[in-house]
Amino acid sequence: MLTADELQQLRAIDPSSIDIDTLVDICSVKINTELPKEERIVDFIRQIKNPYLFKYGDMVIQCVFSDTETTLNDRLKQYLKNA
């Protein structure tokens, strides 16, 4: 499992500086739903290598999370209410 420092280093990688061919395609990741939640997370990170930067086909995907208490569900409810 990655340490907090290692995760921080992965999060800090600039997507424009990376060779797309070195990234894992998210489509190749297989989730074993029979594993407990914690083991699924560990297995996902093992397969994807960098949970913040990966590819989908020929697109580079960077995941960024805000430091907030608001959940995705909260944001979606707010969006749908205003739509």
The first five atom37 places (N, CA, C, CB, O) and aatype in JSON, in Angstrom:
{
  "aatype": [12, 10, 16, 0, 3, 6, 10, 5, 5, 10, 1, 0, 9, 3, 14, 15, 15, 9, 3, 9, 3, 16, 10, 19, 3, 9, 4, 15, 19, 11, 9, 2, 16, 6, 10, 14, 11, 6, 6, 1, 9, 19, 3, 13, 9, 1, 5, 9, 11, 2, 14, 18, 10, 13, 11, 18, 7, 3, 12, 19, 9, 5, 4, 19, 13, 15, 3, 16, 6, 16, 16, 10, 2, 3, 1, 10, 11, 5, 18, 10, 11, 2, 0],
  "atom_mask": [
    [1, 1, 1, 1, 1],
    [1, 1, 1, 1, 1],
    [1, 1, 1, 1, 1],
    [1, 1, 1, 1, 1],
    [1, 1, 1, 1, 1],
    [1, 1, 1, 1, 1],
    [1, 1, 1, 1, 1],
    [1, 1, 1, 1, 1],
    [1, 1, 1, 1, 1],
    [1, 1, 1, 1, 1],
    [1, 1, 1, 1, 1],
    [1, 1, 1, 1, 1],
    [1, 1, 1, 1, 1],
    [1, 1, 1, 1, 1],
    [1, 1, 1, 1, 1],
    [1, 1, 1, 1, 1],
    [1, 1, 1, 1, 1],
    [1, 1, 1, 1, 1],
    [1, 1, 1, 1, 1],
    [1, 1, 1, 1, 1],
    [1, 1, 1, 1, 1],
    [1, 1, 1, 1, 1],
    [1, 1, 1, 1, 1],
    [1, 1, 1, 1, 1],
    [1, 1, 1, 1, 1],
    [1, 1, 1, 1, 1],
    [1, 1, 1, 1, 1],
    [1, 1, 1, 1, 1],
    [1, 1, 1, 1, 1],
    [1, 1, 1, 1, 1],
    [1, 1, 1, 1, 1],
    [1, 1, 1, 1, 1],
    [1, 1, 1, 1, 1],
    [1, 1, 1, 1, 1],
    [1, 1, 1, 1, 1],
    [1, 1, 1, 1, 1],
    [1, 1, 1, 1, 1],
    [1, 1, 1, 1, 1],
    [1, 1, 1, 1, 1],
    [1, 1, 1, 1, 1],
    [1, 1, 1, 1, 1],
    [1, 1, 1, 1, 1],
    [1, 1, 1, 1, 1],
    [1, 1, 1, 1, 1],
    [1, 1, 1, 1, 1],
    [1, 1, 1, 1, 1],
    [1, 1, 1, 1, 1],
    [1, 1, 1, 1, 1],
    [1, 1, 1, 1, 1],
    [1, 1, 1, 1, 1],
    [1, 1, 1, 1, 1],
    [1, 1, 1, 1, 1],
    [1, 1, 1, 1, 1],
    [1, 1, 1, 1, 1],
    [1, 1, 1, 1, 1],
    [1, 1, 1, 1, 1],
    [1, 1, 1, 0, 1],
    [1, 1, 1, 1, 1],
    [1, 1, 1, 1, 1],
    [1, 1, 1, 1, 1],
    [1, 1, 1, 1, 1],
    [1, 1, 1, 1, 1],
    [1, 1, 1, 1, 1],
    [1, 1, 1, 1, 1],
    [1, 1, 1, 1, 1],
    [1, 1, 1, 1, 1],
    [1, 1, 1, 1, 1],
    [1, 1, 1, 1, 1],
    [1, 1, 1, 1, 1],
    [1, 1, 1, 1, 1],
    [1, 1, 1, 1, 1],
    [1, 1, 1, 1, 1],
    [1, 1, 1, 1, 1],
    [1, 1, 1, 1, 1],
    [1, 1, 1, 1, 1],
    [1, 1, 1, 1, 1],
    [1, 1, 1, 1, 1],
    [1, 1, 1, 1, 1],
    [1, 1, 1, 1, 1],
    [1, 1, 1, 1, 1],
    [1, 1, 1, 1, 1],
    [1, 1, 1, 1, 1],
    [1, 1, 1, 1, 1]
  ],
  "atom_positions": [
    [[0.85, -1.18, 0.0], [0.0, 0.0, 0.0], [0.89, 1.24, 0.0], [-0.96, 0.0, 1.22], [1.97, 1.24, 0.57]],
    [[0.4, 2.28, -0.65], [1.16, 3.52, -0.73], [1.07, 4.3, 0.58], [0.65, 4.38, -1.89], [0.06, 4.26, 1.28]],
    [[2.14, 5.01, 0.89], [2.14, 5.88, 2.06], [1.48, 7.21, 1.69], [3.59, 6.11, 2.59], [1.25, 7.49, 0.52]],
    [[1.19, 8.02, 2.7], [0.6, 9.34, 2.47], [1.55, 10.21, 1.64], [0.27, 10.03, 3.8], [1.11, 10.96, 0.77]],
    [[2.84, 10.11, 1.9], [3.83, 10.88, 1.13], [3.85, 10.44, -0.34], [5.22, 10.72, 1.74], [3.94, 11.27, -1.24]],
    [[3.78, 9.14, -0.56], [3.78, 8.63, -1.94], [2.53, 9.08, -2.68], [3.88, 7.09, -1.94], [2.6, 9.45, -3.86]],
    [[1.38, 9.06, -2.01], [0.15, 9.54, -2.62], [0.24, 11.02, -2.96], [-1.04, 9.29, -1.7], [-0.22, 11.45, -4.01]],
    [[0.84, 11.8, -2.07], [1.03, 13.24, -2.3], [1.91, 13.47, -3.53], [1.66, 13.91, -1.07], [1.63, 14.37, -4.33]],
    [[2.96, 12.68, -3.68], [3.84, 12.79, -4.85], [3.09, 12.46, -6.13], [5.06, 11.88, -4.69], [3.27, 13.12, -7.15]],
    [[2.25, 11.43, -6.09], [1.47, 11.06, -7.27], [0.48, 12.15, -7.63], [0.73, 9.74, -7.02], [0.28, 12.44, -8.81]],
    [[-0.14, 12.77, -6.63], [-1.1, 13.84, -6.85], [-0.43, 15.07, -7.48], [-1.79, 14.23, -5.53], [-1.07, 15.82, -8.22]],
    [[0.85, 15.28, -7.18], [1.56, 16.48, -7.63], [2.09, 16.39, -9.06], [2.7, 16.76, -6.71], [2.6, 17.38, -9.58]],
    [[1.97, 15.23, -9.7], [2.5, 15.08, -11.06], [1.71, 15.95, -12.03], [2.46, 13.6, -11.5], [0.48, 15.94, -12.03]],
    [[2.43, 16.69, -12.85], [1.82, 17.55, -13.87], [1.43, 16.67, -15.06], [2.81, 18.7, -14.31], [2.3, 16.03, -15.66]],
    [[0.14, 16.61, -15.42], [-0.28, 15.75, -16.52], [0.37, 16.1, -17.86], [-1.77, 15.83, -16.66], [0.53, 15.22, -18.71]],
    [[0.76, 17.35, -18.05], [1.38, 17.73, -19.32], [2.82, 17.25, -19.42], [1.34, 19.24, -19.49], [3.42, 17.29, -20.5]],
    [[3.38, 16.79, -18.3], [4.77, 16.34, -18.31], [4.9, 14.82, -18.44], [5.46, 16.8, -17.05], [6.01, 14.29, -18.43]],
    [[3.79, 14.14, -18.57], [3.81, 12.67, -18.54], [3.61, 12.1, -19.94], [2.73, 12.14, -17.59], [2.86, 12.66, -20.75]],
    [[4.28, 11.01, -20.23], [4.09, 10.27, -21.48], [2.84, 9.42, -21.3], [5.35, 9.38, -21.85], [2.8, 8.56, -20.42]],
    [[1.81, 9.63, -22.12], [0.54, 8.93, -21.97], [0.72, 7.42, -22.01], [-0.42, 9.36, -23.06], [-0.06, 6.69, -21.4]],
    [[1.72, 6.94, -22.72], [1.95, 5.5, -22.82], [2.43, 4.88, -21.51], [2.97, 5.22, -23.9], [2.43, 3.65, -21.38]],
    [[2.83, 5.7, -20.55], [3.24, 5.17, -19.24], [2.07, 5.07, -18.27], [4.33, 6.05, -18.65], [2.21, 4.52, -17.18]],
    [[0.91, 5.61, -18.66], [-0.26, 5.58, -17.79], [-1.07, 4.31, -18.0], [-1.15, 6.82, -18.03], [-1.06, 3.73, -19.08]],
    [[-1.77, 3.89, -16.96], [-2.65, 2.73, -17.03], [-4.0, 3.18, -17.57], [-2.81, 2.05, -15.64], [-4.54, 4.2, -17.14]],
    [[-4.56, 2.41, -18.51], [-5.9, 2.7, -19.03], [-6.92, 2.17, -18.03], [-6.11, 2.05, -20.45], [-6.9, 0.99, -17.67]],
    [[-7.81, 3.06, -17.58], [-8.81, 2.7, -16.58], [-9.68, 1.53, -17.05], [-9.7, 3.92, -16.27], [-10.22, 0.79, -16.23]],
    [[-9.82, 1.36, -18.36], [-10.64, 0.27, -18.9], [-10.02, -1.11, -18.62], [-10.81, 0.45, -20.41], [-10.72, -2.12, -18.65]],
    [[-8.72, -1.13, -18.34], [-8.06, -2.41, -18.07], [-8.15, -2.82, -16.6], [-6.6, -2.33, -18.48], [-7.77, -3.93, -16.24]],
    [[-8.65, -1.94, -15.77], [-8.75, -2.23, -14.33], [-10.01, -3.05, -14.07], [-8.77, -0.9, -13.49], [-11.1, -2.68, -14.5]],
    [[-9.85, -4.14, -13.38], [-10.96, -5.02, -13.04], [-11.18, -5.0, -11.53], [-10.7, -6.47, -13.55], [-10.26, -5.26, -10.76]],
    [[-12.4, -4.68, -11.11], [-12.74, -4.62, -9.69], [-13.37, -5.94, -9.27], [-13.69, -3.43, -9.39], [-14.38, -6.36, -9.83]],
    [[-12.78, -6.57, -8.28], [-13.34, -7.81, -7.73], [-14.33, -7.41, -6.64], [-12.22, -8.76, -7.16], [-13.94, -7.09, -5.52]],
    [[-15.61, -7.44, -6.97], [-16.66, -6.99, -6.04], [-16.86, -7.93, -4.87], [-17.96, -6.83, -6.78], [-17.58, -7.61, -3.93]],
    [[-16.23, -9.09, -4.91], [-16.35, -10.03, -3.79], [-15.37, -9.71, -2.66], [-16.12, -11.45, -4.29], [-15.51, -10.24, -1.55]],
    [[-14.39, -8.85, -2.93], [-13.44, -8.46, -1.89], [-14.07, -7.45, -0.95], [-12.15, -7.87, -2.51], [-14.96, -6.7, -1.36]],
    [[-13.64, -7.42, 0.31], [-14.09, -6.35, 1.22], [-13.64, -4.99, 0.68], [-13.54, -6.57, 2.65], [-12.69, -4.91, -0.09]],
    [[-14.33, -3.93, 1.09], [-14.08, -2.58, 0.58], [-12.61, -2.19, 0.64], [-14.9, -1.58, 1.37], [-12.07, -1.7, -0.35]],
    [[-11.96, -2.4, 1.78], [-10.56, -2.0, 1.94], [-9.65, -2.74, 0.96], [-10.1, -2.26, 3.37], [-8.73, -2.15, 0.4]],
    [[-9.92, -4.02, 0.75], [-9.1, -4.8, -0.18], [-9.36, -4.39, -1.62], [-9.38, -6.3, -0.01], [-8.44, -4.41, -2.44]],
    [[-10.59, -4.0, -1.95], [-10.9, -3.5, -3.3], [-10.11, -2.22, -3.57], [-12.41, -3.23, -3.46], [-9.59, -2.04, -4.67]],
    [[-10.04, -1.33, -2.57], [-9.29, -0.09, -2.72], [-7.82, -0.38, -2.97], [-9.46, 0.8, -1.48], [-7.22, 0.18, -3.88]],
    [[-7.24, -1.25, -2.17], [-5.83, -1.62, -2.32], [-5.6, -2.24, -3.7], [-5.39, -2.61, -1.2], [-4.61, -1.92, -4.36]],
    [[-6.49, -3.12, -4.13], [-6.35, -3.77, -5.43], [-6.48, -2.76, -6.57], [-7.39, -4.89, -5.58], [-5.75, -2.85, -7.56]],
    [[-7.41, -1.81, -6.44], [-7.57, -0.77, -7.46], [-6.28, 0.05, -7.59], [-8.75, 0.15, -7.1], [-5.8, 0.27, -8.7]],
    [[-5.74, 0.48, -6.47], [-4.51, 1.29, -6.51], [-3.34, 0.47, -7.07], [-4.16, 1.82, -5.1], [-2.51, 1.0, -7.8]],
    [[-3.29, -0.8, -6.73], [-2.23, -1.66, -7.26], [-2.32, -1.73, -8.78], [-2.34, -3.09, -6.66], [-1.3, -1.69, -9.47]],
    [[-3.53, -1.82, -9.31], [-3.72, -1.93, -10.76], [-3.53, -0.59, -11.48], [-5.09, -2.47, -11.06], [-2.89, -0.55, -12.53]],
    [[-4.07, 0.49, -10.94], [-4.07, 1.78, -11.63], [-2.74, 2.52, -11.48], [-5.21, 2.65, -11.1], [-2.43, 3.41, -12.27]],
    [[-1.96, 2.17, -10.47], [-0.65, 2.76, -10.17], [-0.76, 4.18, -9.6], [0.2, 2.79, -11.42], [-0.16, 4.47, -8.57]],
    [[-1.52, 5.05, -10.25], [-1.7, 6.42, -9.77], [-3.19, 6.74, -9.82], [-0.86, 7.44, -10.63], [-3.74, 6.95, -10.9]],
    [[-3.85, 6.79, -8.67], [-5.3, 7.05, -8.67], [-5.66, 8.48, -9.07], [-5.87, 6.77, -7.3], [-6.84, 8.78, -9.28]],
    [[-4.68, 9.36, -9.18], [-4.92, 10.75, -9.56], [-4.68, 11.03, -11.05], [-4.05, 11.65, -8.74], [-5.13, 12.05, -11.57]],
    [[-3.97, 10.13, -11.72], [-3.59, 10.35, -13.11], [-3.55, 9.02, -13.85], [-2.22, 11.08, -13.2], [-2.74, 8.15, -13.54]],
    [[-4.43, 8.88, -14.83], [-4.5, 7.66, -15.62], [-5.04, 8.03, -16.99], [-5.4, 6.56, -14.92], [-5.24, 9.21, -17.28]],
    [[-5.27, 7.04, -17.82], [-5.8, 7.37, -19.14], [-7.1, 6.6, -19.39], [-4.77, 7.05, -20.23], [-7.38, 5.58, -18.78]],
    [[-7.86, 7.14, -20.31], [-9.07, 6.51, -20.83], [-8.94, 6.58, -22.34], [-10.4, 7.21, -20.31], [-9.19, 7.62, -22.95]],
    [[-8.54, 5.46, -22.93], [-8.24, 5.47, -24.37], [-7.05, 6.35, -24.63], [0.0, 0.0, 0.0], [-5.95, 6.08, -24.14]],
    [[-7.25, 7.43, -25.42], [-6.14, 8.33, -25.73], [-6.25, 9.66, -24.98], [-6.08, 8.59, -27.23], [-5.61, 10.65, -25.36]],
    [[-7.06, 9.67, -23.91], [-7.2, 10.88, -23.09], [-6.55, 10.69, -21.73], [-8.69, 11.25, -22.92], [-6.7, 9.64, -21.1]],
    [[-5.84, 11.7, -21.28], [-5.26, 11.7, -19.94], [-6.33, 12.23, -18.98], [-3.95, 12.57, -19.87], [-6.93, 13.28, -19.23]],
    [[-6.56, 11.52, -17.9], [-7.55, 11.89, -16.9], [-6.82, 12.23, -15.61], [-8.59, 10.75, -16.68], [-6.03, 11.43, -15.1]],
    [[-7.09, 13.42, -15.08], [-6.53, 13.81, -13.79], [-7.68, 14.01, -12.81], [-5.66, 15.12, -13.92], [-8.6, 14.79, -13.07]],
    [[-7.63, 13.3, -11.69], [-8.65, 13.43, -10.64], [-8.16, 14.43, -9.61], [-8.95, 12.06, -9.97], [-7.06, 14.33, -9.09]],
    [[-9.01, 15.4, -9.34], [-8.7, 16.44, -8.36], [-9.87, 16.54, -7.42], [-8.39, 17.81, -9.05], [-11.03, 16.56, -7.85]],
    [[-9.59, 16.61, -6.13], [-10.63, 16.67, -5.13], [-10.49, 17.95, -4.32], [-10.58, 15.45, -4.21], [-9.39, 18.34, -3.94]],
    [[-11.61, 18.6, -4.06], [-11.61, 19.81, -3.25], [-11.53, 19.45, -1.78], [-12.87, 20.67, -3.54], [-12.04, 18.41, -1.36]],
    [[-10.91, 20.3, -1.02], [-10.82, 20.11, 0.42], [-12.05, 20.76, 1.05], [-9.49, 20.73, 1.0], [-12.01, 21.91, 1.5]],
    [[-13.14, 20.0, 1.07], [-14.41, 20.52, 1.55], [-15.21, 19.41, 2.23], [-15.22, 21.14, 0.4], [-14.95, 18.23, 2.03]],
    [[-16.17, 19.81, 3.02], [-17.07, 18.86, 3.67], [-18.24, 18.47, 2.77], [-17.59, 19.45, 4.98], [-18.95, 17.51, 3.06]],
    [[-18.43, 19.21, 1.68], [-19.54, 18.97, 0.76], [-19.28, 17.69, -0.04], [-19.75, 20.17, -0.18], [-18.2, 17.52, -0.6]],
    [[-20.27, 16.82, -0.1], [-20.13, 15.55, -0.82], [-20.57, 15.7, -2.27], [-20.94, 14.44, -0.12], [-21.2, 16.7, -2.64]],
    [[-20.23, 14.71, -3.07], [-20.68, 14.69, -4.45], [-22.2, 14.66, -4.51], [-20.09, 13.48, -5.19], [-22.8, 15.34, -5.34]],
    [[-22.82, 13.9, -3.63], [-24.29, 13.86, -3.59], [-24.87, 15.24, -3.31], [-24.78, 12.86, -2.52], [-25.86, 15.63, -3.92]],
    [[-24.26, 15.97, -2.39], [-24.73, 17.33, -2.1], [-24.66, 18.2, -3.35], [-23.88, 17.97, -0.97], [-25.61, 18.92, -3.66]],
    [[-23.55, 18.12, -4.06], [-23.38, 18.94, -5.28], [-24.38, 18.55, -6.36], [-21.95, 18.78, -5.82], [-24.95, 19.41, -7.03]],
    [[-24.61, 17.24, -6.52], [-25.56, 16.8, -7.53], [-26.99, 17.24, -7.19], [-25.52, 15.28, -7.67], [-27.74, 17.65, -8.08]],
    [[-27.35, 17.16, -5.93], [-28.68, 17.64, -5.51], [-28.82, 19.12, -5.79], [-28.92, 17.35, -4.02], [-29.86, 19.57, -6.28]],
    [[-27.78, 19.88, -5.47], [-27.79, 21.33, -5.71], [-27.91, 21.61, -7.21], [-26.51, 21.99, -5.14], [-28.67, 22.49, -7.62]],
    [[-27.17, 20.87, -8.01], [-27.2, 21.07, -9.46], [-28.59, 20.77, -10.01], [-26.15, 20.18, -10.15], [-29.13, 21.55, -10.79]],
    [[-29.18, 19.64, -9.61], [-30.48, 19.23, -10.12], [-31.58, 20.18, -9.65], [-30.8, 17.79, -9.69], [-32.55, 20.42, -10.38]],
    [[-31.44, 20.71, -8.45], [-32.42, 21.65, -7.93], [-32.43, 22.94, -8.75], [-32.13, 21.95, -6.45], [-33.48, 23.54, -8.96]],
    [[-31.24, 23.36, -9.21], [-31.11, 24.61, -9.97], [-31.3, 24.42, -11.47], [-29.76, 25.22, -9.71], [-31.36, 25.4, -12.21]],
    [[-31.39, 23.18, -11.92], [-31.51, 22.91, -13.38], [-32.89, 23.21, -13.9], [-31.15, 21.46, -13.68], [-33.15, 23.04, -15.09]]
  ]
}
